């Protein structure tokens, strides 16, 4: 731009507040931007803190209580794996003395027993793992839940030969569990 192209400054009309408004608007926008940056920094700090809390919460949720003497059964996102891990833990920990019977390998072929063992496993986890674990609940599990479930397993859910390792139908007929049904639905739909 040459000197000839530069417009001459116009005399300012004292009633014209356009420049003042622009200055004021610029000041307001600058303040808004600064506040947004401050807010963004605070939100990022809160997100980091929340992630740390959630990580700690997850760790505590599956941590065994001090009275859990042996390594607890594995916990995964798959309920079937959790029940199988509990059965292995149960048979290693509780079978061998007294009236304790092993949970047979054919447990999932007896619908009543499958339901019983799933709740037995969930009750054990609730009583012994995580922040809500309490020795009163753990003792109640030993005193009430376990003996009742095993008594029903022997009396109601299985055939005596199942307890000796030879499956025979007893109780309700074998059913497809909801996980297997969902997998079947997914494979046929895809």
C-alpha positions in Angstrom: 0.0 0.0 0.0 1.4 3.4 -0.9 0.9 6.6 0.9 -1.6 7.6 -1.7 -3.7 4.6 -1.0 -3.9 5.2 2.8 -7.2 6.9 3.5 -7.1 10.1 5.3 -8.2 9.9 8.9 -11.6 11.1 9.3 -12.5 13.4 12.0 -14.1 11.5 14.8 -17.7 12.2 15.6 -18.0 12.6 19.3 -21.3 10.7 19.2 -19.7 7.7 17.4 -18.9 5.1 20.0 -18.0 2.3 17.5 -14.3 2.3 18.6 -15.3 2.3 22.2 -17.6 -0.7 21.6 -14.9 -2.6 19.8 -12.4 -2.0 22.6 -15.0 -3.0 25.2 -16.0 -6.1 23.1 -12.4 -7.1 22.7 -11.9 -6.8 26.5 -14.9 -8.9 27.2 -13.8 -11.6 24.7 -10.3 -11.6 26.1 -11.8 -12.2 29.6 -14.1 -15.0 28.3 -11.2 -16.7 26.6 -9.1 -16.5 29.8 -12.0 -17.9 31.9 -12.5 -20.8 29.3 -8.8 -21.7 29.5 -8.9 -21.7 33.3 -12.1 -23.8 33.2 -10.5 -26.2 30.7 -7.5 -26.6 33.0 -9.7 -27.3 36.0 -11.8 -29.8 34.0 -8.7 -31.6 32.8 -7.5 -31.8 36.4 -10.8 -33.2 37.5 -10.8 -35.8 34.7 -7.3 -37.0 35.8 -8.4 -37.1 39.5 -11.6 -39.0 38.5 -9.6 -41.5 36.5 -7.3 -42.1 39.5 -10.3 -42.6 41.8 -11.9 -45.0 39.4 -8.7 -47.0 39.0 -8.4 -47.1 42.8 -12.1 -48.1 43.2 -11.7 -50.9 40.7 -8.6 -52.2 42.5 -10.4 -52.1 45.8 -13.5 -53.7 44.4 -11.8 -57.0 43.8 -9.2 -56.9 46.6 -9.6 -59.7 49.1 -10.4 -58.9 52.7 -7.8 -59.5 55.4 -9.4 -62.7 56.5 -9.3 -64.4 53.1 -6.5 -66.8 53.8 -6.0 -68.2 50.3 -5.8 -66.5 46.9 -9.4 -65.8 45.9 -11.0 -67.1 42.7 -10.2 -65.0 39.7 -12.7 -62.3 38.7 -13.3 -61.5 35.1 -16.0 -59.8 33.0 -17.3 -63.2 32.1 -19.8 -64.6 34.7 -19.2 -68.2 33.5 -15.5 -67.9 34.0 -16.1 -66.4 37.5 -18.4 -69.4 38.4 -15.9 -71.9 37.1 -13.1 -70.2 39.0 -15.2 -70.3 42.2 -16.0 -74.0 41.8 -12.3 -74.8 41.5 -11.6 -72.6 44.5 -14.4 -74.2 46.5 -13.4 -77.8 45.7 -9.7 -77.0 46.6 -10.6 -75.2 49.8 -13.7 -76.8 51.3 -13.8 -80.5 50.2 -12.0 -83.2 52.1 -13.4 -83.2 55.6 -16.8 -83.7 57.0 -19.9 -83.6 54.9 -18.5 -81.2 52.3 -19.1 -82.5 48.8 -17.3 -81.4 45.7 -19.3 -79.5 43.2 -19.4 -81.9 40.3 -18.1 -81.1 36.8 -21.6 -81.6 35.4 -22.9 -78.7 37.5 -24.0 -76.7 34.5 -26.1 -79.7 33.2 -28.4 -79.3 36.3 -30.3 -76.0 36.0 -31.1 -75.8 39.7 -27.5 -76.5 40.7 -26.2 -73.9 38.2 -28.4 -71.3 39.7 -27.5 -72.3 43.2 -23.7 -72.3 42.5 -23.9 -68.9 40.7 -25.5 -67.3 43.7 -23.2 -69.1 46.1 -20.2 -67.7 44.2 -21.7 -64.2 44.1 -22.4 -64.3 47.8 -18.9 -65.5 48.6 -17.4 -62.6 46.5 -19.7 -60.0 48.2 -18.7 -61.3 51.6 -15.0 -61.5 51.0 -13.9 -59.1 48.3 -13.8 -55.3 48.0 -14.7 -52.5 50.3 -18.1 -53.9 51.3 -16.6 -57.2 52.5 -17.4 -57.9 56.1 -16.4 -60.8 58.4 -20.0 -61.1 59.6 -21.1 -61.8 56.0 -18.2 -64.2 55.5 -19.1 -66.1 58.6 -22.8 -66.2 57.5 -21.7 -67.6 54.2 -19.8 -70.4 55.9 -22.6 -71.0 58.4 -25.7 -70.7 56.2 -25.0 -70.3 52.5 -22.5 -73.0 52.0 -24.1 -75.8 54.0 -27.5 -75.0 52.6 -26.3 -74.9 49.0 -24.4 -78.2 49.3 -27.3 -79.9 51.1 -29.6 -78.9 48.2 -27.0 -80.0 45.7 -26.9 -83.5 47.1 -30.6 -83.7 47.9 -32.3 -81.8 45.1 -30.1 -80.9 42.2 -27.9 -83.9 41.2 -28.0 -87.6 41.0 -25.7 -89.4 43.5 -23.5 -90.7 40.6 -22.8 -87.1 39.6 -21.0 -86.7 42.9 -18.8 -89.7 42.0 -17.9 -88.2 38.6 -20.4 -89.9 36.4 -23.1 -87.6 35.2 -26.7 -88.8 35.2 -29.7 -86.6 34.6 -31.5 -85.5 37.7 -33.9 -82.6 38.5 -34.9 -80.2 35.8 -33.8 -81.0 32.2 -30.6 -79.4 30.9 -31.2 -75.9 29.5 -29.1 -73.5 27.4 -27.8 -70.8 29.6 -28.3 -67.1 28.7 -24.7 -66.6 27.7 -24.6 -69.6 25.3 -28.0 -68.5 23.9 -26.7 -65.0 23.3 -23.5 -66.3 21.6 -25.7 -68.5 19.4 -27.9 -65.6 18.5 -24.8 -63.4 17.6 -23.3 -66.1 15.4 -26.5 -66.8 13.5 -27.3 -63.1 13.1 -23.8 -62.2 11.8 
